[in-house]
Amino acid sequence: MNAYFEYLNGSDLPEHPKQVFSLAEKSLRPLLESGLPAHVSHLIAATTCPDSLAPSLGQLIVEKFNHSLKNCHSIDIVQGCAGGVTAMILGSQLAEINKSSVLIVQADAAKKATSKSKGINKIFGNGSFASLISYNDSAKGLLHSKSRQYKGLSEVVTVNLGHNTAEIIMKEKKDIVSNPRIHLGLSMNNLLAIRLMRNAEEFYIDFVKEATTPDIMILHQVNPIILRHLESVFKKYKFEFVNVSESTGNCGVASVGIALNSVKDTIQGKKVLLCSFGTGGVITAGLWQC
């Protein structure tokens, strides 16, 4: 695995075209240069706000690195923050079914997705994570996964890009040119976010009943305040709680992967729970034996 992130503790970051693809490349290239296994069956690319809907992030990656990925099936996941762990779960399942290797790339220019006039802009960074999941005949791998979408919380995070964009532009044409992201970019409803977080412990209890307890928990690095609260909630369960939000910022779909990469040298032989939440009012988790 490999990760890359940019965060200046609330300060502005440089912006440029195809920034999500560029971020993805920074994590992916070292894996490609180290050499891929012979049978890489799939590429899974996850993001929240792609540079473009078409061509997709996955298609751009295959186009750029065709010599390494020309025989891969490319899958794009545009599912918001919950898509990071979804990609890891799907990659593990595909590797198991096909007895193959699966390449996973998660990238978000999360800072760029938000309006500078909104307070949440300061918590975001830009980043990416790339991982190669390979099948082997052992007890290692994905042990259990679970996902739940909570009713009434689907608009906890919104990105107003799609067929409704034209209507929003016409309605908000007064300032759409000077500040388009305030209407079209990423927004978070704090009240709905709090309601979603209140379900976190119940989700965890149900999860471990179906599986087993983890040694390490890594949650979506939403922001330092929420992560400190969740750390206090889960303190009684006696596992290692990973919180790197103050140093990385919230890098959207890549945040869980970036946090995982920060402890990759200590996870051998341990059970690691990855859990992402947010967009759509979704909580998604997977437990891996490393």
C-alpha positions in Angstrom: 0.0 0.0 0.0 1.0 3.6 -0.5 -0.5 7.0 0.4 -0.1 10.7 -0.3 -1.8 13.7 1.2 -1.7 17.5 1.3 -2.9 19.5 4.3 -2.0 22.9 5.7 -4.2 23.0 8.8 -6.9 25.2 7.3 -4.8 27.1 4.8 -5.4 27.1 1.0 -3.8 24.5 -1.2 -2.8 24.9 -4.9 -5.5 24.0 -7.4 -5.0 22.7 -11.0 -6.9 20.7 -13.7 -7.2 16.9 -13.4 -6.2 17.3 -9.7 -7.9 14.1 -8.6 -6.2 12.0 -11.3 -2.8 13.7 -10.3 -3.4 12.7 -6.6 -4.3 9.1 -7.6 -1.1 8.9 -9.7 1.1 9.9 -6.7 0.0 6.9 -4.7 -0.4 4.5 -7.6 2.9 5.0 -9.4 5.2 3.6 -6.6 3.1 0.4 -6.7 3.4 0.1 -10.4 7.1 0.8 -10.4 7.7 -2.0 -7.9 6.0 -4.5 -10.2 2.5 -6.0 -10.3 1.7 -9.7 -10.0 0.9 -11.5 -13.2 -2.8 -11.8 -12.7 -4.3 -8.4 -11.8 -8.0 -8.9 -12.6 -9.5 -5.6 -11.6 -8.8 -1.9 -11.0 -11.2 -0.2 -8.5 -11.1 3.6 -8.5 -13.0 5.4 -5.7 -13.6 9.2 -5.4 -16.3 11.6 -4.2 -15.8 14.5 -6.7 -14.0 13.2 -9.9 -12.4 15.6 -12.3 -15.1 14.6 -14.8 -17.9 12.1 -14.9 -16.6 10.8 -18.2 -14.0 9.8 -18.8 -14.0 8.4 -15.3 -11.1 8.3 -12.9 -10.6 4.6 -13.5 -10.6 5.1 -17.3 -8.0 7.9 -17.0 -5.8 5.6 -14.9 -6.0 2.7 -17.4 -5.3 5.1 -20.3 -2.2 6.5 -18.6 -0.8 3.1 -17.4 -2.1 0.9 -20.2 1.2 -1.1 -20.3 0.5 -2.3 -16.7 -3.3 -2.4 -16.6 -4.5 -3.2 -20.1 -6.0 -6.5 -19.1 -7.8 -5.1 -16.0 -11.6 -4.7 -15.6 -12.0 -1.1 -14.4 -14.7 -0.3 -11.8 -15.5 3.2 -10.6 -17.1 3.9 -7.3 -18.5 7.5 -6.8 -20.1 6.9 -3.4 -18.7 9.6 -1.2 -16.6 8.9 1.9 -18.2 5.5 2.5 -16.8 4.4 -0.9 -13.3 4.1 0.5 -14.0 1.0 2.5 -16.6 -0.2 0.0 -13.7 -0.3 -2.6 -11.5 -2.3 -0.1 -14.3 -4.8 0.6 -15.2 -5.3 -3.1 -11.5 -5.7 -4.0 -11.1 -8.4 -1.3 -14.2 -10.2 -2.6 -13.1 -10.0 -6.2 -9.6 -11.3 -5.4 -11.1 -14.2 -3.5 -13.6 -15.1 -6.2 -11.0 -14.9 -9.1 -8.0 -16.1 -7.1 -6.3 -12.9 -8.4 -4.9 -9.6 -7.4 -7.0 -6.4 -7.4 -5.6 -2.9 -7.5 -7.5 -0.2 -5.5 -7.1 3.5 -5.8 -8.9 6.1 -3.7 -8.4 9.8 -4.4 -10.1 13.1 -3.5 -9.2 16.7 -3.9 -11.5 17.3 -0.9 -10.2 20.8 -0.2 -11.0 21.8 -3.8 -14.5 20.4 -3.6 -15.6 22.9 -0.9 -16.2 26.6 -1.1 -13.6 28.8 0.6 -16.5 30.8 2.1 -17.7 27.8 4.1 -16.3 26.9 7.5 -15.9 23.2 6.7 -13.3 24.1 4.0 -10.6 24.3 6.7 -11.0 20.7 7.8 -10.3 19.2 4.4 -7.1 18.1 2.7 -6.3 16.5 -0.6 -5.0 12.9 -0.8 -4.9 9.4 -2.2 -4.3 5.8 -1.2 -3.4 2.8 -3.4 -3.4 -0.8 -2.4 -2.9 -4.2 -4.0 -5.0 -7.0 -2.5 -3.9 -10.5 -3.6 -5.5 -13.8 -3.0 -3.6 -16.4 -1.0 -4.7 -19.7 0.5 -4.4 -18.7 4.2 -6.5 -17.4 7.0 -5.6 -13.8 6.1 -7.9 -11.5 4.3 -11.5 -10.1 4.7 -13.3 -11.7 7.7 -16.5 -9.8 7.7 -18.2 -6.8 6.2 -21.4 -4.8 6.8 -23.1 -1.7 5.5 -26.1 0.2 6.6 -27.9 3.3 5.2 -29.8 5.2 7.9 -33.2 6.6 7.0 -33.5 10.4 6.8 -29.7 11.0 6.7 -29.2 10.7 2.9 -28.4 14.4 2.6 -25.7 14.5 5.4 -23.3 15.3 2.6 -24.3 16.7 -0.8 -22.5 17.4 -4.0 -24.9 19.1 -6.5 -23.3 18.0 -9.7 -25.5 16.1 -12.1 -28.6 16.7 -14.2 -30.0 19.2 -11.7 -26.9 21.4 -12.1 -28.5 23.5 -14.8 -31.5 24.3 -12.6 -29.2 25.4 -9.7 -27.1 27.6 -12.0 -30.2 29.3 -13.4 -31.6 29.8 -9.8 -28.3 31.0 -8.3 -26.9 32.9 -11.3 -26.2 36.0 -9.2 -23.1 34.5 -7.6 -22.6 31.3 -9.5 -19.6 32.6 -11.4 -17.8 34.2 -8.5 -18.4 31.3 -6.0 -19.8 28.2 -7.8 -18.7 25.7 -5.1 -21.0 27.3 -2.5 -23.9 25.9 -4.6 -22.4 23.0 -6.6 -19.5 21.8 -4.4 -19.4 19.6 -1.3 -21.5 20.6 1.7 -22.1 18.9 5.0 -25.2 19.2 7.2 -23.8 19.3 10.8 -27.1 18.2 12.4 -27.4 15.2 10.2 -23.8 14.4 10.8 -24.3 14.3 14.5 -27.4 12.1 14.1 -25.3 9.7 12.0 -22.5 9.6 14.6 -25.0 8.6 17.3 -25.5 5.3 15.4 -21.7 4.5 15.4 -21.6 2.4 18.6 -24.7 0.5 17.9 -23.4 -0.3 14.4 -20.1 -1.5 16.0 -21.9 -3.7 18.5 -23.9 -5.4 15.8 -20.8 -5.8 13.7 -18.7 -7.7 16.3 -21.7 -9.9 17.2 -21.6 -11.1 13.6 -17.8 -11.3 13.5 -15.2 -10.8 16.3 -13.5 -7.9 18.0 -10.7 -6.0 16.3 -7.2 -5.2 17.5 -7.2 -1.8 15.6 -10.1 0.5 14.6 -9.7 3.0 11.8 -12.6 5.4 11.1 -13.2 8.0 8.5 -11.0 10.9 9.5 -13.9 13.4 9.4 -12.4 16.1 11.6 -10.5 16.2 14.9 -13.5 17.2 17.1 -15.7 14.3 15.9 -12.7 11.8 16.0 -11.9 12.8 19.6 -15.6 12.2 20.5 -15.7 8.8 18.9 -12.4 7.9 20.5 -13.9 8.6 23.9 -17.0 6.5 22.9 -14.9 3.5 21.9 -12.3 3.8 24.6 -14.0 1.1 26.7 -13.4 -1.5 24.0 -9.7 -1.6 24.6 -8.5 -1.7 20.9 -6.0 0.7 19.2 -7.9 3.7 17.8 -6.2 5.5 14.9 -6.6 9.2 14.6 -4.5 11.2 12.2 -7.0 13.8 11.3 -5.0 16.7 12.7 -2.0 15.9 10.5 -3.8 14.8 7.3 -7.1 16.6 7.3 -10.2 15.0 5.9 -9.2 13.6 2.5 -12.6 12.3 1.6 -12.8 8.8 0.2 -9.0 8.3 0.8 -9.0 9.2 4.5 -9.4 5.7 5.9 -6.7 4.4 3.5 -4.3 7.2 4.4 -4.8 6.4 8.1 -4.2 2.7 7.5 -1.0 3.5 5.6 0.2 5.4 8.7 0.2 2.2 10.8 1.0 -0.4 8.1 4.2 -1.4 9.8 2.4 -2.5 13.0 -0.7 -4.4 11.7 0.9 -7.8 10.8 -1.0 -10.6 12.6 -3.7 -8.2 13.8 -7.4 -7.8 13.0 -8.0 -4.4 11.6 -11.5 -2.8 11.3 -11.9 -0.2 8.6 -15.0 1.9 8.8 -16.1 4.8 6.7 -19.3 6.9 6.9 -20.9 10.0 5.6 -22.4 10.5 2.2 -25.9 9.0 1.9 -26.2 8.4 5.6 -24.2 5.2 5.2 -21.8 3.4 7.6 -19.7 0.7 5.9 -17.1 -1.5 7.7 -14.8 -4.4 6.9 -12.7 -6.5 9.2 -9.4 -7.9 7.9 -7.0 -10.4 9.3 -3.5 -9.0 8.4 
